[in-house]
Amino acid sequence: MSIETPSGLSADQDPSELERTGTQEVLETYSYDDDIVRKFATATLVWAAIATIVGLIVALLLVLPNMFGGLEWLSFGRLRPLHTNAAIFAFAGNAIFAAVYYSTQRLCKCRMWSDTLSRLHFWGWQAIIVAAAITLPLGITQSKEYAELEWPIDLAIAVVWLGFFGGNFLMTLIHRRERHMYVALWFYIATIVTVTVLHVFNNLVIPIGLAKSYPVYAGVQDAFMQWWYGHNAVAFFLTTPFLGLMYYFLPKAANRPVFSYRLSIIHFWSLVFIYIWAGPHHLHYTALPEWASTLGMLFSVMLWMPSWGGMINGLLTLRGAWQKVATDPVLKFFVVGITFYGMSTFEGPLLSVKSVNALSHYTDWTIAHVHSGALGWNGMMSFGMLYWLLPRLFQTKLWSTTLASAHFWVATIGILLYIVPIYAAGLMQGLMWRAMDETGNLVYPDFIETIQSIMPLWWLRVLGGLLFVSGILMMAVNWFMTWSTRPAVYEVPVYQSPRLAAKYEEVEPTQKSNLEDVPVLDTARSLEIWSRMGWHRRWERLPVRFTILATLAVVIASLFEIIPTFLIRSNVPTIATVKPYTPLELAGRDIFVSEGCYNCHSQMIRPFVAETKRYGEYSKPGESIYDRPFQWGSRRIGPDLAREGGKQSSLWHWLHFENPEQVSPGSVMPSYIHLLETSLNFERTKDRVWAARTLGAPYDFELEEAPQMARKQAESIAADIVSQGGPVSRGGVMTLDSQAVALIAFLQRVGIDIFAAPETAADPAAEPEAEVASR
């Protein structure tokens, strides 16, 4: 089977034959490196099992918060980022690499440029995943969604992604033996360059050690940069490479050409340019400037067109082959995967509309949306690709087609059983939070009421997740049994193709407009010829220029958003009473970050009547100018903390860490006893103050006196706890030395500066009178 290119040739034919006349062709011999594909494909299956099992554990922790008896490295706040990173970068990431390495070699008619870089890429990426699996449960995190990993791992990602993977890929394109680049390669190019840009600019930090750093951005700017990165990590890591996968493997499996070449061009360029603008829709009704979130909404709505263009192109590729879907499990996975892509890319723009977002944001609706894309689109496409590759990589027959079909049905039912209850839970949360009676009071003033109402739906999600994991285990059995029947030595086919000519002069046939006999302007005839997109064929034979154009599209679109936010000071008006955190509060905030509290608590009150009645005055941009990283959150499993300061006594917080249910019956927050029994390193507060001052916080004597200042404040809070009936020590650790006291100091500070009385400047004219009075 071969994929048809726009010229009518197959992807296995060499269109450069048309350009060689009167010269002696020299055939070059080559073979494909399928060993690297086997490595990445196997890693995909292994990490799929691990990521989904961790996800199942995380789902269980919501309904059984103390399932692990309070072990800090197995808490929801620490495991949830591990699950998301494993699902995105381990499972989906390895699937992307397996697809790229298999298809690129065949589309370029050459082996990957460097076998060494291929192996460095594989082992380097697995080492990064293992490092993430170790550091995140230990609480070593930047606490920014999909960008939690600390700076040493971020540096490793940059080297492995751009140096090993990107360099090897681009050099392979340059040394290819197929003149024109097929559509899948366009999406791979966009993925590599855009993820590089996103990763680098979102992870600019000041380190204070191997396990801790602070972003150069703060508050509003940090939130803006994070969701510029976060949304486009979904776009260019979970969308564009999987579209490339779709454009190669779907036609192969269906034995049909891609439906429309022109639609693929429109789909690609509009997606690349528009997607990069959409990130701010994650920050509707927050302290982000209104123009930025409105712009994000407009471009998100525009994404309906290119996204559905890709879905239509995929599904219509199956025209004439639908009868195969009933019997071929590979096509079943692909059809459902593309369908989920269409559903997710319809729902995403819908959720970006402000009136809808006002209901959905912070609720489980977002969680359902994310999982319908991750499990339905990325998961099903990955499984379909792996089942298609399995007999080809191991050069044997698939052990059980029946088991593969069973996996399809179990996975599909599991996804539906997962997302439908969570959609219902999200709607219930949004409606209960905003419900007000005829007197203007909240119908459900106690936040925990919403949690208790959706608990049965969380249990259904556990069941759906269990089914999805079971499907992966079925695949593992099928995989192992197929592998066990492989030949003792793999056959390595050898191919021959001529090298591309150094110089290429394309002879373009004179094109006649279909409007030649129609009474229209010459401009209309020219546009009709242009719309056939023959000009794009020239770009497709110039990989370096194509890469530069894709990079420019991404960078230009990004700059239109980012530059105004950083240049217009009025976007983030300062508030005179907002002061930097004390050394102890800085230490407490770092503990808040380390424990992943943003996974459950938001720190951003929206300007809605129901929210201000529940939490207090809505959040202002100037309140978070010293927050590195920002902690606005994107989900509420617990109440918002933006106005937490002074709401509860210090003893209440202490008891809340010890056993949340003794002060908040029905809470699903786990116990944080380890904070009560772990000492705080007061000397490290110097490093925190130094970093904050380096980044612009107006500290002075605090740099040298940070440990003493922190200890003095800790003594005051500990005395408060003891005077209210709390313990002097716990687990051999004095209360004043515990990490809990630092975290309490931070929580008691959050949100109170805006209500502080402004400092009164001394009147110089009054000083002489004061001196006389003192005499």
ABEGO torsion letter per residue (X at the ends): XBBBBAAGBBAABBAAAAABBGBBBBBBBBBBBAAAAAAAAAAAAAAAAAAAAAAAAAAAAAABAAAAGGBAAABAAAAAAAAAAAAAAAAAAAAAAAAAAAAAAAAAGBBBABAAAAAAAAAAAAAAAAAAAAAAAAGBBAGBBGAABBAAAAAAAAAAAAAAAAAAAAAAAAABABABBBAAAAAAAAAAAAAAAAAAAAABBBBAEAABBBBABBEAAAAAAAAAAAAAAAAAAAAAAAAAAAAAAAAAAAGBBBABAAAAAAAAAAAAAAAAAAAAAAABGBABBAAAAAAAAAAAAAAAAAAAAAAAAAAAAABGAAAAAAABAAAAAAAAAAAAAAAAAAAAAAAABAAAAAAABGBAAAAAAAAAAAAAAAAAAAAAAAAAAAAAAAGBBBABAAAAAAAAAAAAAAAAAAAAAAAAAAAAAAAAAABBBAAGBBABABAAAAAAAAAAAAAAAAAAAAAAAAAAAAAAAAAAAAAAABBABBBBBBBBBBBBBABBBBBBBBBBBAAAABBBBAAAAAAAAAAAGAAAAAAAABAAAAAAAAAAAAAAAAAAAAAAAAABAAABBBBAABBBBBAAAAAAAAAAAAAGAAAABBBBBBBBAAAAAAAEBBBBAAAAAABOBBAAEABBABBBAAAABGABBAAAAAAAAABAAAABBGBABBBAAAAAABBBBAAAAAAAAAAAAAAGBBBBAAAAAAAAAAAAAAAAAAAAAAAAGBBABBGGBBAAABAAAAAAAAAAABGAAAABBBBBBBBAAAAAAAAAAAX
